[in-house]
Amino acid sequence: MQQIEDFLQEKISFRDLDVDQLVELTLQHQNPHSHEYTLLELTLNQLLSKYLEVAKTYVEKL
């Protein structure tokens, strides 16, 4: 969870996170209203947004 908080505080890059690991952690949480689940969901949304930005930049260069 520390890595997630560091990412959300922009202390580490999105490239330092493992998407598969985050998805696994999210699936393990039973309560979608818990603080941990909310942090995971927010992190995954921001992480995927970053990857989409990278992909868009790549496609625009083609």
Phi and psi in degrees as GROMACS dihedral restraints (atoms count N, CA, C in turn):
[ dihedral_restraints ]
;  ai    aj    ak    al  type     phi  dphi    fc
    3     4     5     6     1   -63.5    20    10
    4     5     6     7     1   -40.2    20    10
    6     7     8     9     1   -63.0    20    10
    7     8     9    10     1   -37.0    20    10
    9    10    11    12     1   -65.6    20    10
   10    11    12    13     1   -46.4    20    10
   12    13    14    15     1   -63.5    20    10
   13    14    15    16     1   -39.1    20    10
   15    16    17    18     1   -62.3    20    10
   16    17    18    19     1   -40.3    20    10
   18    19    20    21     1   -64.5    20    10
   19    20    21    22     1   -46.1    20    10
   21    22    23    24     1   -65.5    20    10
   22    23    24    25     1   -26.2    20    10
   24    25    26    27     1   -92.6    20    10
   25    26    27    28     1     8.4    20    10
   27    28    29    30     1    59.2    20    10
   28    29    30    31     1    34.3    20    10
   30    31    32    33     1   -88.5    20    10
   31    32    33    34     1   -23.2    20    10
   33    34    35    36     1  -131.0    20    10
   34    35    36    37     1   160.2    20    10
   36    37    38    39     1   -79.4    20    10
   37    38    39    40     1   156.9    20    10
   39    40    41    42     1   -63.6    20    10
   40    41    42    43     1   -23.8    20    10
   42    43    44    45     1   -72.0    20    10
   43    44    45    46     1   -13.2    20    10
   45    46    47    48     1   -84.4    20    10
   46    47    48    49     1    -5.9    20    10
   48    49    50    51     1  -102.4    20    10
   49    50    51    52     1   150.1    20    10
   51    52    53    54     1  -104.5    20    10
   52    53    54    55     1   111.5    20    10
   54    55    56    57     1   -59.0    20    10
   55    56    57    58     1   -44.5    20    10
   57    58    59    60     1   -60.8    20    10
   58    59    60    61     1   -41.0    20    10
   60    61    62    63     1   -64.9    20    10
   61    62    63    64     1   -40.7    20    10
   63    64    65    66     1   -65.3    20    10
   64    65    66    67     1   -40.3    20    10
   66    67    68    69     1   -63.8    20    10
   67    68    69    70     1   -42.8    20    10
   69    70    71    72     1   -59.6    20    10
   70    71    72    73     1   -46.1    20    10
   72    73    74    75     1   -60.9    20    10
   73    74    75    76     1   -41.1    20    10
   75    76    77    78     1   -63.8    20    10
   76    77    78    79     1   -42.5    20    10
   78    79    80    81     1   -66.7    20    10
   79    80    81    82     1   -25.6    20    10
   81    82    83    84     1   -76.6    20    10
   82    83    84    85     1   -20.1    20    10
   84    85    86    87     1   -82.3    20    10
   85    86    87    88     1   127.4    20    10
   87    88    89    90     1   -82.8    20    10
   88    89    90    91     1   -29.8    20    10
   90    91    92    93     1  -105.7    20    10
   91    92    93    94     1   104.6    20    10
   93    94    95    96     1   -69.1    20    10
   94    95    96    97     1    -3.5    20    10
   96    97    98    99     1  -102.1    20    10
   97    98    99   100     1     2.8    20    10
   99   100   101   102     1   -75.6    20    10
  100   101   102   103     1   159.5    20    10
  102   103   104   105     1   -61.4    20    10
  103   104   105   106     1   -43.3    20    10
  105   106   107   108     1   -62.7    20    10
  106   107   108   109     1   -44.8    20    10
  108   109   110   111     1   -62.0    20    10
  109   110   111   112     1   -43.2    20    10
  111   112   113   114     1   -61.8    20    10
  112   113   114   115     1   -42.3    20    10
  114   115   116   117     1   -62.8    20    10
  115   116   117   118     1   -43.1    20    10
  117   118   119   120     1   -63.0    20    10
  118   119   120   121     1   -44.3    20    10
  120   121   122   123     1   -62.8    20    10
  121   122   123   124     1   -45.5    20    10
  123   124   125   126     1   -61.9    20    10
  124   125   126   127     1   -44.0    20    10
  126   127   128   129     1   -62.5    20    10
  127   128   129   130     1   -46.7    20    10
  129   130   131   132     1   -61.6    20    10
  130   131   132   133     1   -41.8    20    10
  132   133   134   135     1   -62.2    20    10
  133   134   135   136     1   -44.8    20    10
  135   136   137   138     1   -68.6    20    10
  136   137   138   139     1   -38.3    20    10
  138   139   140   141     1   -63.2    20    10
  139   140   141   142     1   -46.5    20    10
  141   142   143   144     1   -65.1    20    10
  142   143   144   145     1   -35.8    20    10
  144   145   146   147     1   -62.7    20    10
  145   146   147   148     1   -41.7    20    10
  147   148   149   150     1   -62.1    20    10
  148   149   150   151     1   -44.3    20    10
  150   151   152   153     1   -64.8    20    10
  151   152   153   154     1   -35.8    20    10
  153   154   155   156     1   -65.7    20    10
  154   155   156   157     1   -37.8    20    10
  156   157   158   159     1   -62.6    20    10
  157   158   159   160     1   -43.3    20    10
  159   160   161   162     1   -62.1    20    10
  160   161   162   163     1   -44.8    20    10
  162   163   164   165     1   -63.8    20    10
  163   164   165   166     1   -41.7    20    10
  165   166   167   168     1   -62.3    20    10
  166   167   168   169     1   -44.4    20    10
  168   169   170   171     1   -61.0    20    10
  169   170   171   172     1   -41.6    20    10
  171   172   173   174     1   -63.3    20    10
  172   173   174   175     1   -45.8    20    10
  174   175   176   177     1   -65.9    20    10
  175   176   177   178     1   -38.0    20    10
  177   178   179   180     1   -64.7    20    10
  178   179   180   181     1   -25.7    20    10
  180   181   182   183     1   -80.3    20    10
  181   182   183   184     1   -15.1    20    10
